[in-house]
Amino acid sequence: MKQLTDFVWPAIGFRRSSKYVGYRLVRLNGSPYSLAAGFAFGAAVSFTPFVGLHFVLSALLAWIFRASILASALGTAVGNPWTFPFIWTMLYQTGRWILGNEPGNAELSDASFKAFFDGVLAGHWGQVSHIFYEIIHPMLFSFLPISIFVWIIFFYPLQGLIRRFQEKRAQLILKARARKANRQIASGKKLGVTEK
């Protein structure tokens, strides 16, 4: 139960939770391209109506484009119980606009999705096709352009941030090694060890 509660409302808060995901991302092994592209694929896939397939789709895209599969899994955190209502509403309204329809007032609720799956299980294809046409059909037209846009707005800033982080970390490691070497040389001189 605590895991479910933390998923909906993180105990450490949203800001610290977001920072934690960021730290996990930059500490993964991989090039700036690999990590940024992987995370961007996860975020982009979150803007699709294929709920339940986000991990699989983001991993597949990451594999195809030689990006980090772990980073793509982290990126799917963009889609969560707090963002899905906004994502689905945006997909629905944008899809209706692309199709040339007026903004819709369809209920994007659990009840409509339950009615869809109940109709599938019961074989009520008229009910299924009505719900599909009214709600899911517009989303299928809007998810691709929106997902491409989301990928771009995540990839380019993240690639720069990850590159700067990795360069700074490499410099810190070099400085730490230099300090360690200097300490070893200084301790050798104190012990009276002379270089030949």
FIKOLZA-1660 file (N, C-alpha, C; in steps of 0.1 Angstrom, whole numbers, plus 5000, padded with zeros to 4 digits):
% residues 196
   i   px   py   pz ch aa at
   1 5008 4988 5000  A  M  N
   1 5000 5000 5000  A  M CA
   1 5009 5013 5000  A  M  C
   2 5020 5012 5008  A  K  N
   2 5029 5024 5008  A  K CA
   2 5035 5027 4995  A  K  C
   3 5038 5016 4987  A  Q  N
   3 5044 5018 4974  A  Q CA
   3 5034 5025 4965  A  Q  C
   4 5021 5021 4965  A  L  N
   4 5011 5027 4957  A  L CA
   4 5009 5042 4961  A  L  C
   5 5009 5044 4974  A  T  N
   5 5007 5058 4979  A  T CA
   5 5019 5067 4974  A  T  C
   6 5032 5061 4976  A  D  N
   6 5043 5069 4971  A  D CA
   6 5043 5071 4956  A  D  C
   7 5037 5062 4948  A  F  N
   7 5036 5064 4934  A  F CA
   7 5027 5076 4931  A  F  C
   8 5016 5077 4938  A  V  N
   8 5007 5088 4935  A  V CA
   8 5011 5101 4942  A  V  C
   9 5017 5100 4954  A  W  N
   9 5021 5112 4961  A  W CA
   9 5034 5108 4968  A  W  C
  10 5046 5111 4962  A  P  N
  10 5059 5107 4968  A  P CA
  10 5061 5113 4982  A  P  C
  11 5066 5104 4991  A  A  N
  11 5068 5108 5005  A  A CA
  11 5078 5119 5005  A  A  C
  12 5088 5119 4996  A  I  N
  12 5098 5130 4997  A  I CA
  12 5094 5142 4989  A  I  C
  13 5082 5142 4983  A  G  N
  13 5078 5154 4976  A  G CA
  13 5081 5154 4962  A  G  C
  14 5074 5161 4954  A  F  N
  14 5076 5161 4939  A  F CA
  14 5089 5167 4935  A  F  C
  15 5093 5178 4942  A  R  N
  15 5105 5185 4938  A  R CA
  15 5118 5176 4940  A  R  C
  16 5118 5170 4952  A  R  N
  16 5129 5161 4955  A  R CA
  16 5129 5148 4947  A  R  C
  17 5117 5144 4944  A  S  N
  17 5115 5132 4936  A  S CA
  17 5120 5135 4922  A  S  C
  18 5117 5146 4916  A  S  N
  18 5122 5150 4903  A  S CA
  18 5138 5152 4903  A  S  C
  19 5143 5157 4914  A  K  N
  19 5158 5158 4915  A  K CA
  19 5164 5145 4915  A  K  C
  20 5158 5136 4923  A  Y  N
  20 5163 5122 4924  A  Y CA
  20 5164 5115 4910  A  Y  C
  21 5153 5117 4902  A  V  N
  21 5153 5111 4888  A  V CA
  21 5164 5117 4880  A  V  C
  22 5166 5131 4882  A  G  N
  22 5177 5137 4874  A  G CA
  22 5191 5132 4878  A  G  C
  23 5193 5130 4891  A  Y  N
  23 5206 5125 4896  A  Y CA
  23 5208 5111 4891  A  Y  C
  24 5197 5103 4891  A  R  N
  24 5198 5089 4886  A  R CA
  24 5202 5089 4871  A  R  C
  25 5196 5099 4863  A  L  N
  25 5199 5099 4849  A  L CA
  25 5213 5103 4846  A  L  C
  26 5218 5114 4852  A  V  N
  26 5232 5118 4849  A  V CA
  26 5242 5109 4854  A  V  C
  27 5239 5100 4864  A  R  N
  27 5249 5091 4869  A  R CA
  27 5249 5078 4861  A  R  C
  28 5240 5076 4852  A  L  N
  28 5240 5064 4844  A  L CA
  28 5253 5064 4835  A  L  C
  29 5257 5052 4831  A  N  N
  29 5268 5051 4822  A  N CA
  29 5263 5053 4808  A  N  C
  30 5270 5061 4800  A  G  N
  30 5266 5064 4786  A  G CA
  30 5270 5078 4782  A  G  C
  31 5269 5079 4769  A  S  N
  31 5272 5093 4763  A  S CA
  31 5261 5102 4765  A  S  C
  32 5263 5115 4764  A  P  N
  32 5253 5125 4766  A  P CA
  32 5241 5122 4756  A  P  C
  33 5245 5118 4743  A  Y  N
  33 5234 5115 4734  A  Y CA
  33 5226 5103 4739  A  Y  C
  34 5232 5092 4743  A  S  N
  34 5225 5080 4747  A  S CA
  34 5216 5083 4758  A  S  C
  35 5221 5090 4768  A  L  N
  35 5212 5092 4780  A  L CA
  35 5201 5102 4777  A  L  C
  36 5204 5113 4770  A  A  N
  36 5194 5123 4767  A  A CA
  36 5183 5117 4757  A  A  C
  37 5188 5110 4747  A  A  N
  37 5178 5104 4738  A  A CA
  37 5169 5093 4745  A  A  C
  38 5176 5085 4753  A  G  N
  38 5168 5075 4760  A  G CA
  38 5157 5081 4769  A  G  C
  39 5161 5091 4777  A  F  N
  39 5151 5098 4785  A  F CA
  39 5140 5104 4777  A  F  C
  40 5144 5111 4766  A  A  N
  40 5134 5118 4757  A  A CA
  40 5125 5108 4751  A  A  C
  41 5129 5096 4747  A  F  N
  41 5120 5085 4742  A  F CA
  41 5110 5081 4753  A  F  C
  42 5115 5080 4765  A  G  N
  42 5105 5076 4776  A  G CA
  42 5095 5087 4778  A  G  C
  43 5099 5100 4778  A  A  N
  43 5090 5111 4779  A  A CA
  43 5080 5112 4768  A  A  C
  44 5085 5110 4756  A  A  N
  44 5077 5111 4744  A  A CA
  44 5066 5100 4743  A  A  C
  45 5070 5088 4747  A  V  N
  45 5061 5077 4747  A  V CA
  45 5050 5079 4758  A  V  C
  46 5053 5086 4768  A  S  N
  46 5043 5089 4778  A  S CA
  46 5031 5098 4772  A  S  C
  47 5034 5104 4761  A  F  N
  47 5024 5112 4754  A  F CA
  47 5017 5104 4743  A  F  C
  48 5015 5091 4745  A  T  N
  48 5007 5083 4736  A  T CA
  48 4996 5077 4744  A  T  C
  49 4985 5072 4737  A  P  N
  49 4974 5066 4744  A  P CA
  49 4977 5051 4747  A  P  C
  50 4989 5046 4745  A  F  N
  50 4992 5032 4747  A  F CA
  50 4996 5029 4761  A  F  C
  51 4987 5032 4770  A  V  N
  51 4990 5030 4785  A  V CA
  51 4992 5015 4787  A  V  C
  52 5002 5012 4794  A  G  N
  52 5006 4998 4797  A  G CA
  52 5017 4993 4788  A  G  C
  53 5019 5000 4777  A  L  N
  53 5030 4997 4768  A  L CA
  53 5042 5007 4768  A  L  C
  54 5041 5017 4777  A  H  N
  54 5051 5027 4776  A  H CA
  54 5065 5022 4778  A  H  C
  55 5067 5013 4788  A  F  N
  55 5081 5008 4790  A  F CA
  55 5086 5001 4778  A  F  C
  56 5077 4992 4773  A  V  N
  56 5081 4984 4761  A  V CA
  56 5084 4993 4749  A  V  C
  57 5075 5002 4746  A  L  N
  57 5078 5011 4734  A  L CA
  57 5090 5020 4736  A  L  C
  58 5092 5025 4748  A  S  N
  58 5104 5034 4750  A  S CA
  58 5117 5026 4749  A  S  C
  59 5117 5013 4754  A  A  N
  59 5128 5005 4753  A  A CA
  59 5131 5001 4739  A  A  C
  60 5121 4998 4731  A  L  N
  60 5122 4995 4717  A  L CA
  60 5128 5006 4709  A  L  C
  61 5123 5018 4711  A  L  N
  61 5128 5030 4705  A  L CA
  61 5143 5033 4709  A  L  C
  62 5145 5032 4722  A  A  N
  62 5159 5034 4726  A  A CA
  62 5169 5024 4720  A  A  C
  63 5164 5011 4719  A  W  N
  63 5173 5001 4713  A  W CA
  63 5175 5004 4698  A  W  C
  64 5165 5008 4691  A  I  N
  64 5166 5011 4676  A  I CA
  64 5176 5022 4674  A  I  C
  65 5175 5033 4682  A  F  N
  65 5183 5045 4680  A  F CA
  65 5196 5045 4689  A  F  C
  66 5199 5033 4694  A  R  N
  66 5212 5032 4702  A  R CA
  66 5212 5042 4714  A  R  C
  67 5201 5043 4720  A  A  N
  67 5200 5052 4732  A  A CA
  67 5200 5042 4744  A  A  C
  68 5201 5048 4756  A  S  N
  68 5201 5041 4769  A  S CA
  68 5187 5036 4772  A  S  C
  69 5185 5023 4773  A  I  N
  69 5173 5017 4777  A  I CA
  69 5169 5020 4791  A  I  C
  70 5179 5021 4800  A  L  N
  70 5176 5025 4814  A  L CA
  70 5171 5039 4815  A  L  C
  71 5177 5048 4807  A  A  N
  71 5173 5062 4807  A  A CA
  71 5159 5063 4801  A  A  C
  72 5155 5055 4792  A  S  N
  72 5142 5055 4786  A  S CA
  72 5132 5051 4797  A  S  C
  73 5135 5041 4805  A  A  N
  73 5126 5037 4816  A  A CA
  73 5124 5049 4826  A  A  C
  74 5135 5056 4829  A  L  N
  74 5134 5068 4837  A  L CA
  74 5125 5078 4831  A  L  C
  75 5126 5080 4818  A  G  N
  75 5118 5090 4811  A  G CA
  75 5103 5088 4811  A  G  C
  76 5099 5075 4813  A  T  N
  76 5085 5072 4813  A  T CA
  76 5078 5078 4826  A  T  C
  77 5087 5082 4836  A  A  N
  77 5081 5088 4848  A  A CA
  77 5074 5101 4845  A  A  C
  78 5077 5107 4833  A  V  N
  78 5070 5119 4829  A  V CA
  78 5055 5117 4829  A  V  C
  79 5051 5105 4825  A  G  N
  79 5037 5101 4825  A  G CA
  79 5034 5094 4838  A  G  C
  80 5026 5100 4846  A  N  N
  80 5022 5095 4860  A  N CA
  80 5008 5099 4863  A  N  C
  81 5003 5095 4874  A  P  N
  81 4989 5098 4877  A  P CA
  81 4986 5113 4878  A  P  C
  82 4996 5121 4880  A  W  N
  82 4993 5136 4880  A  W CA
  82 4993 5142 4867  A  W  C
  83 5001 5136 4857  A  T  N
  83 5002 5142 4844  A  T CA
  83 4993 5136 4834  A  T  C
  84 4989 5123 4836  A  F  N
  84 4980 5117 4826  A  F CA
  84 4967 5124 4822  A  F  C
  85 4960 5129 4832  A  P  N
  85 4948 5136 4828  A  P CA
  85 4950 5148 4818  A  P  C
  86 4961 5155 4821  A  F  N
  86 4965 5167 4812  A  F CA
  86 4969 5161 4798  A  F  C
  87 4978 5151 4798  A  I  N
  87 4983 5145 4786  A  I CA
  87 4971 5140 4777  A  I  C
  88 4962 5132 4784  A  W  N
  88 4951 5127 4776  A  W CA
  88 4942 5137 4771  A  W  C
  89 4939 5148 4779  A  T  N
  89 4931 5159 4774  A  T CA
  89 4937 5166 4762  A  T  C
  90 4950 5168 4763  A  M  N
  90 4957 5175 4752  A  M CA
  90 4957 5166 4740  A  M  C
  91 4960 5153 4741  A  L  N
  91 4959 5144 4730  A  L CA
  91 4945 5144 4723  A  L  C
  92 4935 5144 4732  A  Y  N
  92 4921 5143 4727  A  Y CA
  92 4917 5156 4719  A  Y  C
  93 4920 5167 4726  A  Q  N
  93 4916 5180 4720  A  Q CA
  93 4924 5183 4707  A  Q  C
  94 4937 5180 4708  A  T  N
  94 4946 5183 4696  A  T CA
  94 4941 5173 4684  A  T  C
  95 4938 5161 4688  A  G  N
  95 4933 5152 4677  A  G CA
  95 4920 5156 4671  A  G  C
  96 4911 5161 4679  A  R  N
  96 4899 5167 4673  A  R CA
  96 4902 5179 4664  A  R  C
  97 4911 5187 4668  A  W  N
  97 4915 5199 4660  A  W CA
  97 4921 5194 4647  A  W  C
  98 4930 5184 4647  A  I  N
  98 4936 5179 4635  A  I CA
  98 4926 5173 4626  A  I  C
  99 4916 5167 4631  A  L  N
  99 4905 5161 4623  A  L CA
  99 4895 5171 4618  A  L  C
 100 4896 5183 4623  A  G  N
 100 4887 5194 4619  A  G CA
 100 4874 5194 4626  A  G  C
 101 4874 5189 4638  A  N  N
 101 4862 5188 4646  A  N CA
 101 4862 5199 4657  A  N  C
 102 4851 5202 4662  A  E  N
 102 4850 5212 4673  A  E CA
 102 4856 5206 4686  A  E  C
 103 4861 5214 4695  A  P  N
 103 4866 5208 4707  A  P CA
 103 4856 5200 4714  A  P  C
 104 4860 5188 4718  A  G  N
 104 4850 5178 4724  A  G CA
 104 4848 5179 4739  A  G  C
 105 4838 5173 4743  A  N  N
 105 4835 5173 4758  A  N CA
 105 4834 5158 4763  A  N  C
 106 4840 5149 4756  A  A  N
 106 4839 5135 4760  A  A CA
 106 4846 5133 4773  A  A  C
 107 4840 5124 4781  A  E  N
 107 4845 5121 4794  A  E CA
 107 4857 5112 4793  A  E  C
 108 4869 5118 4796  A  L  N
 108 4881 5110 4797  A  L CA
 108 4883 5105 4811  A  L  C
 109 4874 5096 4815  A  S  N
 109 4874 5091 4829  A  S CA
 109 4876 5076 4829  A  S  C
 110 4878 5071 4841  A  D  N
 110 4879 5057 4843  A  D CA
 110 4867 5050 4838  A  D  C
 111 4855 5056 4839  A  A  N
 111 4842 5050 4835  A  A CA
 111 4842 5047 4820  A  A  C
 112 4847 5057 4812  A  S  N
 112 4847 5055 4798  A  S CA
 112 4856 5044 4793  A  S  C
 113 4868 5044 4800  A  F  N
 113 4878 5033 4797  A  F CA
 113 4872 5019 4801  A  F  C
 114 4866 5019 4813  A  K  N
 114 4860 5007 4818  A  K CA
 114 4849 5002 4809  A  K  C
 115 4841 5011 4804  A  A  N
 115 4830 5008 4795  A  A CA
 115 4836 5002 4782  A  A  C
 116 4847 5008 4777  A  F  N
 116 4854 5003 4765  A  F CA
 116 4858 4988 4767  A  F  C
 117 4865 4986 4778  A  F  N
 117 4870 4972 4780  A  F CA
 117 4859 4962 4784  A  F  C
 118 4849 4967 4791  A  D  N
 118 4837 4958 4793  A  D CA
 118 4830 4955 4780  A  D  C
 119 4829 4964 4771  A  G  N
 119 4824 4962 4758  A  G CA
 119 4832 4952 4750  A  G  C
 120 4845 4953 4751  A  V  N
 120 4854 4943 4744  A  V CA
 120 4851 4929 4749  A  V  C
 121 4851 4928 4763  A  L  N
 121 4850 4915 4769  A  L CA
 121 4836 4909 4767  A  L  C
 122 4825 4917 4766  A  A  N
 122 4812 4912 4764  A  A CA
 122 4808 4911 4750  A  A  C
 123 4817 4916 4741  A  G  N
 123 4814 4915 4726  A  G CA
 123 4804 4925 4721  A  G  C
 124 4802 4936 4729  A  H  N
 124 4793 4947 4725  A  H CA
 124 4801 4956 4716  A  H  C
 125 4802 4953 4703  A  W  N
 125 4811 4960 4694  A  W CA
 125 4806 4974 4690  A  W  C
 126 4793 4976 4691  A  G  N
 126 4787 4989 4689  A  G CA
 126 4792 4999 4699  A  G  C
 127 4792 4995 4712  A  Q  N
 127 4796 5003 4723  A  Q CA
 127 4811 5005 4722  A  Q  C
 128 4819 4995 4718  A  V  N
 128 4833 4996 4717  A  V CA
 128 4837 5006 4706  A  V  C
 129 4831 5004 4694  A  S  N
 129 4834 5013 4683  A  S CA
 129 4830 5027 4686  A  S  C
 130 4819 5029 4693  A  H  N
 130 4815 5043 4696  A  H CA
 130 4825 5050 4705  A  H  C
 131 4829 5043 4716  A  I  N
 131 4839 5049 4725  A  I CA
 131 4852 5050 4718  A  I  C
 132 4856 5041 4710  A  F  N
 132 4869 5042 4702  A  F CA
 132 4869 5054 4693  A  F  C
 133 4858 5055 4686  A  Y  N
 133 4857 5066 4676  A  Y CA
 133 4856 5080 4683  A  Y  C
 134 4849 5080 4694  A  E  N
 134 4848 5093 4701  A  E CA
 134 4860 5098 4709  A  E  C
 135 4867 5088 4715  A  I  N
 135 4878 5092 4724  A  I CA
 135 4892 5088 4719  A  I  C
 136 4894 5075 4715  A  I  N
 136 4907 5071 4712  A  I CA
 136 4911 5075 4698  A  I  C
 137 4902 5075 4688  A  H  N
 137 4904 5078 4675  A  H CA
 137 4911 5092 4673  A  H  C
 138 4906 5103 4680  A  P  N
 138 4914 5115 4679  A  P CA
 138 4928 5115 4685  A  P  C
 139 4930 5107 4695  A  M  N
 139 4943 5106 4701  A  M CA
 139 4953 5099 4692  A  M  C
 140 4948 5090 4684  A  L  N
 140 4957 5083 4674  A  L CA
 140 4963 5093 4663  A  L  C
 141 4955 5104 4661  A  F  N
 141 4960 5114 4651  A  F CA
 141 4969 5124 4657  A  F  C
 142 4969 5126 4670  A  S  N
 142 4976 5137 4676  A  S CA
 142 4989 5132 4683  A  S  C
 143 4990 5119 4687  A  F  N
 143 5001 5115 4695  A  F CA
 143 5014 5116 4688  A  F  C
 144 5015 5114 4675  A  L  N
 144 5028 5114 4668  A  L CA
 144 5034 5128 4668  A  L  C
 145 5027 5138 4663  A  P  N
 145 5033 5151 4664  A  P CA
 145 5036 5156 4678  A  P  C
 146 5028 5153 4687  A  I  N
 146 5030 5158 4701  A  I CA
 146 5042 5150 4707  A  I  C
 147 5043 5137 4704  A  S  N
 147 5055 5130 4709  A  S CA
 147 5068 5134 4703  A  S  C
 148 5068 5138 4690  A  I  N
 148 5080 5143 4684  A  I CA
 148 5084 5156 4691  A  I  C
 149 5074 5165 4693  A  F  N
 149 5077 5178 4699  A  F CA
 149 5083 5176 4714  A  F  C
 150 5077 5166 4721  A  V  N
 150 5081 5163 4735  A  V CA
 150 5095 5158 4734  A  V  C
 151 5098 5149 4725  A  W  N
 151 5112 5143 4724  A  W CA
 151 5122 5155 4722  A  W  C
 152 5119 5164 4713  A  I  N
 152 5128 5175 4710  A  I CA
 152 5130 5184 4722  A  I  C
 153 5120 5187 4730  A  I  N
 153 5121 5197 4741  A  I CA
 153 5128 5190 4753  A  I  C
 154 5128 5177 4753  A  F  N
 154 5136 5170 4764  A  F CA
 154 5150 5167 4759  A  F  C
 155 5152 5163 4747  A  F  N
 155 5165 5158 4742  A  F CA
 155 5176 5169 4743  A  F  C
 156 5174 5180 4736  A  Y  N
 156 5184 5191 4734  A  Y CA
 156 5189 5197 4748  A  Y  C
 157 5180 5201 4756  A  P  N
 157 5184 5206 4769  A  P CA
 157 5192 5196 4778  A  P  C
 158 5186 5183 4778  A  L  N
 158 5192 5173 4786  A  L CA
 158 5206 5169 4781  A  L  C
 159 5208 5169 4768  A  Q  N
 159 5221 5165 4762  A  Q CA
 159 5232 5175 4767  A  Q  C
 160 5228 5188 4767  A  G  N
 160 5238 5198 4771  A  G CA
 160 5241 5197 4786  A  G  C
 161 5230 5195 4794  A  L  N
 161 5232 5194 4809  A  L CA
 161 5240 5181 4812  A  L  C
 162 5237 5170 4806  A  I  N
 162 5245 5158 4808  A  I CA
 162 5259 5159 4804  A  I  C
 163 5262 5166 4793  A  R  N
 163 5276 5168 4788  A  R CA
 163 5283 5176 4799  A  R  C
 164 5277 5187 4803  A  R  N
 164 5284 5196 4813  A  R CA
 164 5286 5188 4826  A  R  C
 165 5277 5180 4831  A  F  N
 165 5278 5173 4843  A  F CA
 165 5290 5163 4841  A  F  C
 166 5290 5156 4830  A  Q  N
 166 5301 5146 4828  A  Q CA
 166 5314 5152 4828  A  Q  C
 167 5315 5164 4821  A  E  N
 167 5328 5171 4820  A  E CA
 167 5333 5175 4834  A  E  C
 168 5323 5181 4842  A  K  N
 168 5327 5186 4855  A  K CA
 168 5331 5174 4864  A  K  C
 169 5324 5163 4863  A  R  N
 169 5327 5151 4871  A  R CA
 169 5341 5146 4867  A  R  C
 170 5344 5146 4854  A  A  N
 170 5357 5141 4850  A  A CA
 170 5368 5150 4855  A  A  C
 171 5366 5163 4855  A  Q  N
 171 5376 5173 4861  A  Q CA
 171 5378 5170 4876  A  Q  C
 172 5367 5168 4883  A  L  N
 172 5368 5165 4897  A  L CA
 172 5376 5153 4900  A  L  C
 173 5373 5142 4892  A  I  N
 173 5381 5130 4894  A  I CA
 173 5395 5132 4891  A  I  C
 174 5399 5139 4881  A  L  N
 174 5413 5142 4878  A  L CA
 174 5420 5150 4889  A  L  C
 175 5413 5160 4894  A  K  N
 175 5418 5168 4906  A  K CA
 175 5420 5159 4918  A  K  C
 176 5410 5150 4921  A  A  N
 176 5411 5141 4932  A  A CA
 176 5423 5132 4930  A  A  C
 177 5425 5127 4918  A  R  N
 177 5437 5118 4916  A  R CA
 177 5450 5125 4918  A  R  C
 178 5450 5138 4913  A  A  N
 178 5462 5146 4914  A  A CA
 178 5465 5149 4929  A  A  C
 179 5455 5152 4937  A  R  N
 179 5457 5154 4951  A  R CA
 179 5462 5142 4958  A  R  C
 180 5457 5130 4954  A  K  N
 180 5461 5117 4960  A  K CA
 180 5475 5115 4957  A  K  C
 181 5479 5117 4944  A  A  N
 181 5493 5115 4940  A  A CA
 181 5503 5124 4947  A  A  C
 182 5499 5137 4949  A  N  N
 182 5507 5146 4956  A  N CA
 182 5509 5142 4971  A  N  C
 183 5498 5137 4977  A  R  N
 183 5499 5133 4991  A  R CA
 183 5508 5121 4992  A  R  C
 184 5508 5112 4982  A  Q  N
 184 5516 5100 4982  A  Q CA
 184 5531 5104 4981  A  Q  C
 185 5534 5114 4972  A  I  N
 185 5547 5119 4970  A  I CA
 185 5552 5126 4983  A  I  C
 186 5543 5134 4989  A  A  N
 186 5547 5141 5001  A  A CA
 186 5550 5132 5012  A  A  C
 187 5542 5121 5014  A  S  N
 187 5544 5112 5024  A  S CA
 187 5557 5104 5022  A  S  C
 188 5560 5101 5009  A  G  N
 188 5572 5094 5006  A  G CA
 188 5584 5102 5009  A  G  C
 189 5584 5115 5008  A  K  N
 189 5595 5124 5011  A  K CA
 189 5597 5125 5026  A  K  C
 190 5586 5125 5034  A  K  N
 190 5587 5126 5048  A  K CA
 190 5593 5113 5054  A  K  C
 191 5591 5102 5047  A  L  N
 191 5597 5089 5051  A  L CA
 191 5612 5088 5047  A  L  C
 192 5616 5098 5039  A  G  N
 192 5630 5098 5035  A  G CA
 192 5632 5089 5022  A  G  C
 193 5622 5087 5015  A  V  N
 193 5623 5079 5002  A  V CA
 193 5627 5089 4992  A  V  C
 194 5638 5086 4985  A  T  N
 194 5643 5094 4974  A  T CA
 194 5641 5087 4961  A  T  C
 195 5638 5095 4951  A  E  N
 195 5636 5090 4938  A  E CA
 195 5650 5087 4931  A  E  C
 196 5651 5076 4924  A  K  N
 196 5664 5073 4917  A  K CA
 196 5663 5078 4903  A  K  C
% end
